[in-house]
């Protein structure tokens, strides 16, 4: 799994000019699923994300987790995180998981997260317009294969 974690003040997903999901303070997750990913990856990523201390405390130090601030998560499926750009000018996406597999794992991942925090999502496979106000900015890349 590859996940881009963005600390946000606000974020939303719009599909066909309709807002389908929105959050205030929390995390926007862009979630890519690879063909080798499984339950261990889901559990590891969820545990890291809910405990990652990337929110500021009273002294302005990144010392608080999303749980500590009672934040929200907006999770968006993002197969393009597995783009291969080695040859030519058009990325290849053959390193991403098959859509059926990816959709199941993506749903399972969001279910794990929702046991701890409020989670809203985009729509798997849809043409989404994602907007955000990045807080910091703080953007972190988590790759479950690089533990």
N, C-alpha and C positions, 0 to 999 in steps of 0.2 A: 504494500500500500504506500502511496505517496499522498501526503496531505499538506496543503498550504493552509497554515493557521494565521488568520488575521484578527488582531484585536480591533474591535470596532465600537464606535459610538452608536451607529445605526447601520443596518444593511437590509436589503430587500431583493426579492426575485419577482420579475414581471414576465408574464407569458401572454402574448397576444394583447398587449396593452392593459392587462389586468394584474394587479398585485396579488400574488398567490401566497407569499410568505414575507414576513418582516419581523425584525427584532430591534430592540434598543441595545443597550450596552451588553457586550458579550463577544462571541467569536464567530467569524465566518470561516467555515471549513470548505475548502475545495478538495474533494475526495476522489482519488484515482485508485482503481483496483487493478492489480496485475494478475496474470494467470496462475502464479504460484501462491497467491494469498489464500489464507484460511482463517479458522477460528482464532488461532494464536495471534495472528496479525491484528484482528479486530479487537481482541481483548487488550493487547499491548497498546495499541493506538488510543483506545478509549481511556485506559488508565492514565497514560501520559497526558492526554489532553485535559481531563478533568482535574488533574493534580498539578499541572504546569503553573508555576508562579510567575505570571507575566502581567499582572495587574498591579498598579501602584498602591502602596500603603500610605499612611498619613505623612510619612517622611519623603514620599516621592520615589521610593525604591520598589522595584518589581519584586514584590514579596507575597502577593496574594494570588490565589487560584480563582478560576471562574466560579467554583463552589463558594469561596469566601465572599465574593461580591454578589452572589445570587444572580449571576448573569444568565444569558440565553445563548443558544447555539442555532445558527443557520447553516445547514449542511447542504452542499451542492455537489452533485455528481460531476466529475471532471475527467473523462477518459483521456483528454489531451495532455495530461501530466505524464503520460507514457509515450509521448511523441518521440520518434527517432528522427533526428535531423542530420544524420551523418552523410547521407547521399542526396544530392540535388537540392532543390529549393522547396519541394513539397514534403512536409512531414509525413512519415508513415506511422500508423497507429497499431501495427501488428503486435506490439509489446503489451497492449492493454488486454485485460481479460475479455472473453466472449461476453456480449451484452447480457445474456440470460444469467450467467454466473455472476457478473459484476452487479447486476441489479439485486440479486438475492443477498450477496455479501454487503452491499451498500445498505439495504434495508435492515439487515441484522446488526450492522455497525450502529445505525441510528437508534435501533431498539436498545442496544447496550447503553449508549449515551443517555437515552431518555429515562433510564432507571435512576439517574442521578440528577439530571438537569432538564429544563424545558428545551425541546428540540423541534425546530420546524425545518422543512426541506423545500428544495426546488422539486421539479418533476423530472424523473429519470428519462433521459433521451430527448427532452424537449429543447426547443430553441429558447433559451432563457436570457433575459437581460438582468444582470446582477449589478447592483449599485451599492456602494458602501461609503461610509466616512471612517477611514482608517484612523485609529487612535494611537498616536505616537509619532510616526507610524511604527507599529510592531507587526512584523511578518516573519513567520518561522516555518521552515520546511521540515516535515517529519517523514522519514522513510523507514518503514518497519523492517526492512532488510538490512539497515545499517544500525544495529543496536549496539 
